[in-house]
Amino acid sequence: GKAGNRPFGIITDHATFASYEYDYIVVGGGTAGLVVANRLSANPAYTVGVIEAGLHLPDEPLINIPFLFGQSVSDPKLDWLLATTPQPGLHNRSLIQPRGKVLGGSSALTYHNHNRGSAPEYDAWAALGNPGWDWAGMYPYFTKADTVTPGDPGFLPGIISRPGIFNAEDGARQGPLQISYNGNVSFITPYVGLFHESFTSLGAYSNPDPDGGNATGITLTARTVNLETGNRTYATNGYIEPVLNRQNLLVLTGAEATKILFANSTGTNTTLVANGIKYGNPNDTRQYTAKVNREVILSAGAFKTPQLLELSGIGNQTLLESLGIETLLDIPEVGENLQDHLEFNMDYLLKEDLPYDTWDIIRNNATRQAQAWLQYVNKHTGIYSASPATLAFFPLQPFPEEFNVTSLVDTLDKEIAAATLTPIRKKQFESQRQQLLDGSVTQVELAFVPKGGVAHSNEPLLEGRSYFTVVTFLYRPWSSGNVHINTTDPFAAPLIDPRYNEFTFDWEVAARWNQFSRKIMETEPISQFIERPNQPGANTTSLEDWDDFSREWCISVWHPVGSTSMAPREIGGVLDPKLVVYGTSNLRVVDAGAMPINVAAHTAATVYAMAEKASDIILSDRRAHSLTAAIKKL
Ligand SMILES: Cc1cc2nc3c(=O)[nH]c(=O)nc-3n(C[C@H](O)[C@H](O)[C@H](O)COP(=O)(O)OP(=O)(O)OC[C@H]3O[C@@H](n4cnc5c(N)ncnc54)[C@H](O)[C@@H]3O)c2cc1C
C-alpha cells in the first residue's frame, strides 16, 4: 500500500488509522519516535504510521513558554503521572516519574537543558559490544539534530570565556531543533556570574566547549528555545509539524498501543516477525489493529516500551507465566538494567535590600510581571524566555577536601564484591570505575537558579521576598533497578523500582556534594546576598544531616534509561547494535531505554542523536527490504 488516496497528517479517529497498512509503524510519538517518523517518511516510497497516546497541543503555554518549565509536571493533561514503588533508601518515599503524554512526549516537558555527555561515556557503550555507538559514531548525529544560534558575546565575562559556541562543524548544520543559549535577552541576573565566582574560588573551572567531547566544568548550557519565536523547540515543532504534508505519513493521536502482533505468534524460539499493532484507549472498550509490512519501531520510552514488550509476550518467562501471558521470547532482561539520576533542590532566602532583581520579580510585582509578559509576547525576550541558564558538571577530583576518591572506591569495591551482579552490570561497572578513578567524566552536576519555588519544599515562599535555588545532581549512581508489568491491563501503570538505595557510594557522594553546595553559598561574593538557608535550614550541617536531607527530599531528574539495553545477548542485552529486539527480525526499540549505560548529562540530546542514528540504520538495513518476502515465506 503506497501513498495514494490515503489520509495524512494528524488524526484521532482510531478506525480510520486501522483501515490502512503501513510499511513502518512507530509506537510513541515522543522525542525519539518523531525523529524516526520524520526520517523514514522522507522517502515517499514508504508509508509511515505513528501511534501516540497523547494529543497534539501546539498552543499549550505550559509547553511553549520557557519560563513555565516544570509546571507541566503532574498536570494530567500532559503527564502520564507515573511513580516509583516506595524506595527503602529514600525513607520509603515513592518518587514521581513524570513522562510526556502528548505529541512530542517528554521533549514537551523538559527544563530545556540540551547537552551531551563526554566522549568516554559513548566509547563505553561501544566497548560493551555495540560497534558504531562510540563518540565518533554519535557525533554526526548530535549535530544533525541541531541548528545552533550562538550566545551573546561577552555574556558572563570572566566566567565563561567563549559563551555558547559549538564548534564550527556544529554551527554549519541545519538540524530541525532551533538551539540557543540564555544570554542578555533572557534576563540572566548578575547573580549567576557572582555565584560562579564563589564556586570557582572553591575549585570549579569553566568549560567554553562542553559539547565537544569533554562535558565537565561550568558551562553555558545549550537550551531548547527557539529565539525567533521565543518558544520551546522540541520533537513536535522540530520534526513532525514541518512534514505533516507528506502524504505517506499518518499520525494517530489519543491512541495507546496495547500489543505487538506477530505473523508467527505460536511457539517459542523462532525468529518473530512483527506484522501489526493493537491499540485502543482507556475510555473505549474497542481494540483496533493496524497492519505493518516492514517494521515496528517501539519509541514509547524507558517505562512504556518494556511494558508493551511484556504485554506482547517478550520478557521474563516466569513473570509472564505468573500473569497468564504466553511467552513468545524469553528475554529476562526486558525491563531490567533501569538507571536513573537523582537531584536535590536547596533554596536560600535573600536579604531585602538587593542590588539586582531575581526572577522572583514575576511573583512579587504585578507591574513588572505584566511588563515582562508584554516583552515576551512582543519581542520573545525577557524573563518569560528564560530557563535554567548555566550548569556545572564535575568529576570528584577538583574537590579533594570533599571527596576522597580512593576511600570512596575502597568502600564501593567491598560492596560490589558482596553484591550479585548481572554480566551487563559487571561490564558497565568496569568502565564506570575507570571513569571515576581517572576523572574523565561527570559524576555530579550543580545548577544555580535565581528564583524560589523550584525546590520541592515544605517552606512556603514569603511574599515580596527573593530566593536562590541550588540544584545538585547525582549523575553516576551505581544503583539500578527495573520496571515490569504486574497486570495484563495495558492501561495500568507499570511497577517502577529504580532501587535508588543500593550502594553507599551514591548516598555519600550526594550528602557530600550537597554539603559542599552550602559552602559555596557561604563564600563571597554570593554569600553577601543571603539572609538564611530556607530548605534545608541552617541546622543541617553534619554529613549525617545532609544524608538525611538527601534521602528525604531528593527527586528523580527523570532520566530513566537502560530498560531495553542495547548489548550483546550473552551479557544480557535486549537489543542488538541495530536496535533490533533479539529473536525478532523486524521489531526495534528506539528510545531512552536503549541506552545501555546512562550518560552523565541531561538525556534528551542523546535520545535525539540515537534516534537520528537509528533512522539511518533502519533506512540502510537491507533486512527491512526483504521483509515482505520473509513474511510471505512463513
Ligand atoms: C519533566 C521532565 C523534565 C526533563 N528535563 C530535561 C531537560 O531539561 N533536558 C534533558 O535533556 N532531558 C530532560 N528530561 C528527560 C528527557 O525528556 C527524556 O530523556 C527524553 O525525552 C526521553 O525520550 P523518549 O523518546 O525515550 O521518550 P518520550 O519522549 O517520553 O516519548 C515516549 C512517547 O511514547 C508515548 N507512549 C507511551 N506509551 C505509549 C503507548 N502504549 N501507545 C502509544 N504511545 C505511547 C508517550 O505518550 C510519549 O509521547 C526531562 C524529562 C521530564 C519528564
The ligand as an ORCA input file, in Angstrom:
! r2SCAN-3c Opt
* xyz 0 1
  C       9.654     16.859     33.461
  C      10.866     16.422     32.705
  C      11.917     17.312     32.521
  C      13.031     16.922     31.793
  N      14.007     17.851     31.565
  C      15.022     17.530     30.739
  C      15.964     18.531     30.336
  O      15.898     19.692     30.717
  N      16.940     18.162     29.475
  C      17.056     16.874     29.012
  O      17.966     16.592     28.238
  N      16.191     15.910     29.384
  C      15.161     16.217     30.216
  N      14.258     15.250     30.561
  C      14.458     13.869     30.051
  C      14.063     13.739     28.576
  O      12.858     14.418     28.369
  C      13.919     12.269     28.181
  O      15.116     11.571     28.407
  C      13.572     12.047     26.718
  O      12.621     12.978     26.271
  C      13.043     10.637     26.518
  O      12.699     10.422     25.174
  P      11.967      9.087     24.727
  O      11.781      9.174     23.271
  O      12.698      7.923     25.274
  O      10.568      9.089     25.490
  P       9.354     10.147     25.405
  O       9.797     11.423     24.831
  O       8.733     10.169     26.741
  O       8.373      9.500     24.344
  C       7.543      8.400     24.585
  C       6.241      8.642     23.862
  O       5.511      7.436     23.779
  C       4.161      7.689     24.101
  N       3.623      6.419     24.575
  C       3.951      5.733     25.680
  N       3.284      4.580     25.733
  C       2.515      4.525     24.627
  C       1.604      3.572     24.115
  N       1.357      2.423     24.749
  N       0.986      3.838     22.941
  C       1.218      4.993     22.273
  N       2.071      5.936     22.733
  C       2.715      5.693     23.889
  C       4.218      8.787     25.119
  O       2.983      9.451     25.245
  C       5.337      9.644     24.569
  O       4.870     10.589     23.642
  C      13.124     15.602     31.294
  C      12.081     14.697     31.499
  C      10.960     15.093     32.179
  C       9.833     14.125     32.345
*
